[in-house]
Amino acid sequence: MVGQVVRLLRITVGWICIVGGLILSISPIPFGFIIVIAGIILVGPRDRGLRTARAWWNRAIRTLASSSVPFVAGLARRIIAFQSSIEQRIHRWTATRSAARVAPRRAAAEE
């Protein structure tokens, strides 16, 4: 019962952080993106709403990249390139962290 309440509270606070951070990210205050990242961490990567929002974002950016307006298409391509480079860095970082955890440990008899 308490676990369900804590989970619901985390999801609620996470989505408030995501929406509030998106609103703050267009203002001169630079903390909007930090609040969005905190909200994503609170909600969790397996949340259906978050996955749907990411799929919508990717579809919208790819549609804009094929736009006939050169400025819009160029900007969308730069966003795609930035997004893919960040995702590659995250995958590399998580791969090195998981490889370090999977490394075999010495047996107690060897010590």
Phi and psi in degrees as GROMACS dihedral restraints (atoms count N, CA, C in turn):
[ dihedral_restraints ]
;  ai    aj    ak    al  type     phi  dphi    fc
    3     4     5     6     1   -66.3    20    10
    4     5     6     7     1   -37.3    20    10
    6     7     8     9     1   -61.9    20    10
    7     8     9    10     1   -38.9    20    10
    9    10    11    12     1   -67.0    20    10
   10    11    12    13     1   -38.7    20    10
   12    13    14    15     1   -66.4    20    10
   13    14    15    16     1   -42.1    20    10
   15    16    17    18     1   -64.7    20    10
   16    17    18    19     1   -42.3    20    10
   18    19    20    21     1   -62.7    20    10
   19    20    21    22     1   -45.6    20    10
   21    22    23    24     1   -62.9    20    10
   22    23    24    25     1   -38.8    20    10
   24    25    26    27     1   -65.7    20    10
   25    26    27    28     1   -42.8    20    10
   27    28    29    30     1   -61.2    20    10
   28    29    30    31     1   -43.8    20    10
   30    31    32    33     1   -65.4    20    10
   31    32    33    34     1   -42.9    20    10
   33    34    35    36     1   -63.6    20    10
   34    35    36    37     1   -48.3    20    10
   36    37    38    39     1   -64.8    20    10
   37    38    39    40     1   -38.2    20    10
   39    40    41    42     1   -60.8    20    10
   40    41    42    43     1   -46.9    20    10
   42    43    44    45     1   -68.6    20    10
   43    44    45    46     1   -33.3    20    10
   45    46    47    48     1   -63.8    20    10
   46    47    48    49     1   -41.4    20    10
   48    49    50    51     1   -64.6    20    10
   49    50    51    52     1   -40.9    20    10
   51    52    53    54     1   -63.6    20    10
   52    53    54    55     1   -49.8    20    10
   54    55    56    57     1   -66.1    20    10
   55    56    57    58     1   -44.9    20    10
   57    58    59    60     1   -64.1    20    10
   58    59    60    61     1   -38.7    20    10
   60    61    62    63     1   -67.1    20    10
   61    62    63    64     1   -37.6    20    10
   63    64    65    66     1   -64.7    20    10
   64    65    66    67     1   -37.9    20    10
   66    67    68    69     1   -67.2    20    10
   67    68    69    70     1   -42.1    20    10
   69    70    71    72     1   -72.0    20    10
   70    71    72    73     1   -23.7    20    10
   72    73    74    75     1   -68.8    20    10
   73    74    75    76     1   -21.4    20    10
   75    76    77    78     1   -90.3    20    10
   76    77    78    79     1    -7.1    20    10
   78    79    80    81     1   -91.5    20    10
   79    80    81    82     1   170.4    20    10
   81    82    83    84     1   -69.1    20    10
   82    83    84    85     1    -8.1    20    10
   84    85    86    87     1   -76.5    20    10
   85    86    87    88     1   123.2    20    10
   87    88    89    90     1   -81.4    20    10
   88    89    90    91     1     3.8    20    10
   90    91    92    93     1   -89.3    20    10
   91    92    93    94     1     2.2    20    10
   93    94    95    96     1   -61.7    20    10
   94    95    96    97     1   -43.8    20    10
   96    97    98    99     1   -68.9    20    10
   97    98    99   100     1   -33.8    20    10
   99   100   101   102     1   -65.4    20    10
  100   101   102   103     1   -39.8    20    10
  102   103   104   105     1   -68.2    20    10
  103   104   105   106     1   -38.0    20    10
  105   106   107   108     1   -62.9    20    10
  106   107   108   109     1   -44.5    20    10
  108   109   110   111     1   -63.2    20    10
  109   110   111   112     1   -41.3    20    10
  111   112   113   114     1   -62.2    20    10
  112   113   114   115     1   -40.0    20    10
  114   115   116   117     1   -64.9    20    10
  115   116   117   118     1   -40.5    20    10
  117   118   119   120     1   -64.0    20    10
  118   119   120   121     1   -40.6    20    10
  120   121   122   123     1   -64.5    20    10
  121   122   123   124     1   -40.2    20    10
  123   124   125   126     1   -66.7    20    10
  124   125   126   127     1   -41.7    20    10
  126   127   128   129     1   -70.9    20    10
  127   128   129   130     1   -43.0    20    10
  129   130   131   132     1    99.9    20    10
  130   131   132   133     1   148.7    20    10
  132   133   134   135     1   -72.1    20    10
  133   134   135   136     1   -14.8    20    10
  135   136   137   138     1   -94.1    20    10
  136   137   138   139     1     5.3    20    10
  138   139   140   141     1   -70.1    20    10
  139   140   141   142     1   132.5    20    10
  141   142   143   144     1   -63.6    20    10
  142   143   144   145     1   -41.4    20    10
  144   145   146   147     1   -63.7    20    10
  145   146   147   148     1   -39.8    20    10
  147   148   149   150     1   -67.2    20    10
  148   149   150   151     1   -41.7    20    10
  150   151   152   153     1   -65.0    20    10
  151   152   153   154     1   -38.4    20    10
  153   154   155   156     1   -65.1    20    10
  154   155   156   157     1   -42.5    20    10
  156   157   158   159     1   -63.4    20    10
  157   158   159   160     1   -39.6    20    10
  159   160   161   162     1   -66.7    20    10
  160   161   162   163     1   -41.3    20    10
  162   163   164   165     1   -64.2    20    10
  163   164   165   166     1   -40.7    20    10
  165   166   167   168     1   -63.2    20    10
  166   167   168   169     1   -43.1    20    10
  168   169   170   171     1   -60.5    20    10
  169   170   171   172     1   -48.2    20    10
  171   172   173   174     1   -61.7    20    10
  172   173   174   175     1   -42.2    20    10
  174   175   176   177     1   -63.7    20    10
  175   176   177   178     1   -43.2    20    10
  177   178   179   180     1   -65.4    20    10
  178   179   180   181     1   -42.3    20    10
  180   181   182   183     1   -67.2    20    10
  181   182   183   184     1   -41.1    20    10
  183   184   185   186     1   -66.4    20    10
  184   185   186   187     1   -34.6    20    10
  186   187   188   189     1   -67.0    20    10
  187   188   189   190     1   -42.4    20    10
  189   190   191   192     1   -67.3    20    10
  190   191   192   193     1   -30.1    20    10
  192   193   194   195     1   -67.1    20    10
  193   194   195   196     1   -24.2    20    10
  195   196   197   198     1   -98.8    20    10
  196   197   198   199     1    18.0    20    10
  198   199   200   201     1   -68.8    20    10
  199   200   201   202     1   155.4    20    10
  201   202   203   204     1   -83.4    20    10
  202   203   204   205     1   -11.4    20    10
  204   205   206   207     1   -84.9    20    10
  205   206   207   208     1   116.4    20    10
  207   208   209   210     1   -59.5    20    10
  208   209   210   211     1   -39.7    20    10
  210   211   212   213     1   -64.2    20    10
  211   212   213   214     1   -45.5    20    10
  213   214   215   216     1   -65.4    20    10
  214   215   216   217     1   -44.4    20    10
  216   217   218   219     1   -64.4    20    10
  217   218   219   220     1   -42.4    20    10
  219   220   221   222     1   -64.7    20    10
  220   221   222   223     1   -42.9    20    10
  222   223   224   225     1   -63.3    20    10
  223   224   225   226     1   -42.4    20    10
  225   226   227   228     1   -65.2    20    10
  226   227   228   229     1   -38.1    20    10
  228   229   230   231     1   -65.4    20    10
  229   230   231   232     1   -38.5    20    10
  231   232   233   234     1   -65.4    20    10
  232   233   234   235     1   -38.8    20    10
  234   235   236   237     1   -64.1    20    10
  235   236   237   238     1   -42.5    20    10
  237   238   239   240     1   -62.8    20    10
  238   239   240   241     1   -43.4    20    10
  240   241   242   243     1   -63.9    20    10
  241   242   243   244     1   -42.6    20    10
  243   244   245   246     1   -63.5    20    10
  244   245   246   247     1   -44.9    20    10
  246   247   248   249     1   -62.6    20    10
  247   248   249   250     1   -42.8    20    10
  249   250   251   252     1   -68.9    20    10
  250   251   252   253     1   -35.8    20    10
  252   253   254   255     1   -67.4    20    10
  253   254   255   256     1   -38.5    20    10
  255   256   257   258     1   -65.3    20    10
  256   257   258   259     1   -42.7    20    10
  258   259   260   261     1   -64.0    20    10
  259   260   261   262     1   -38.2    20    10
  261   262   263   264     1   -64.4    20    10
  262   263   264   265     1   -41.4    20    10
  264   265   266   267     1   -64.3    20    10
  265   266   267   268     1   -39.9    20    10
  267   268   269   270     1   -65.4    20    10
  268   269   270   271     1   -42.7    20    10
  270   271   272   273     1   -63.4    20    10
  271   272   273   274     1   -41.5    20    10
  273   274   275   276     1   -63.5    20    10
  274   275   276   277     1   -43.2    20    10
  276   277   278   279     1   -64.9    20    10
  277   278   279   280     1   -45.1    20    10
  279   280   281   282     1   -68.2    20    10
  280   281   282   283     1   -32.0    20    10
  282   283   284   285     1   -66.6    20    10
  283   284   285   286     1   -40.1    20    10
  285   286   287   288     1   -70.5    20    10
  286   287   288   289     1   -34.7    20    10
  288   289   290   291     1   -70.4    20    10
  289   290   291   292     1   -40.1    20    10
  291   292   293   294     1   -72.3    20    10
  292   293   294   295     1   -32.6    20    10
  294   295   296   297     1   -66.3    20    10
  295   296   297   298     1   -35.1    20    10
  297   298   299   300     1   -69.1    20    10
  298   299   300   301     1   -32.6    20    10
  300   301   302   303     1   -77.4    20    10
  301   302   303   304     1   -29.2    20    10
  303   304   305   306     1   -83.8    20    10
  304   305   306   307     1   -13.1    20    10
  306   307   308   309     1   -54.5    20    10
  307   308   309   310     1   138.8    20    10
  309   310   311   312     1   -65.2    20    10
  310   311   312   313     1   142.1    20    10
  312   313   314   315     1   -98.0    20    10
  313   314   315   316     1   152.1    20    10
  315   316   317   318     1   -72.6    20    10
  316   317   318   319     1   142.2    20    10
  318   319   320   321     1   -72.3    20    10
  319   320   321   322     1   157.2    20    10
  321   322   323   324     1   -64.8    20    10
  322   323   324   325     1   -29.3    20    10
  324   325   326   327     1   -70.0    20    10
  325   326   327   328     1   -27.9    20    10
  327   328   329   330     1   -74.0    20    10
  328   329   330   331     1   -25.7    20    10
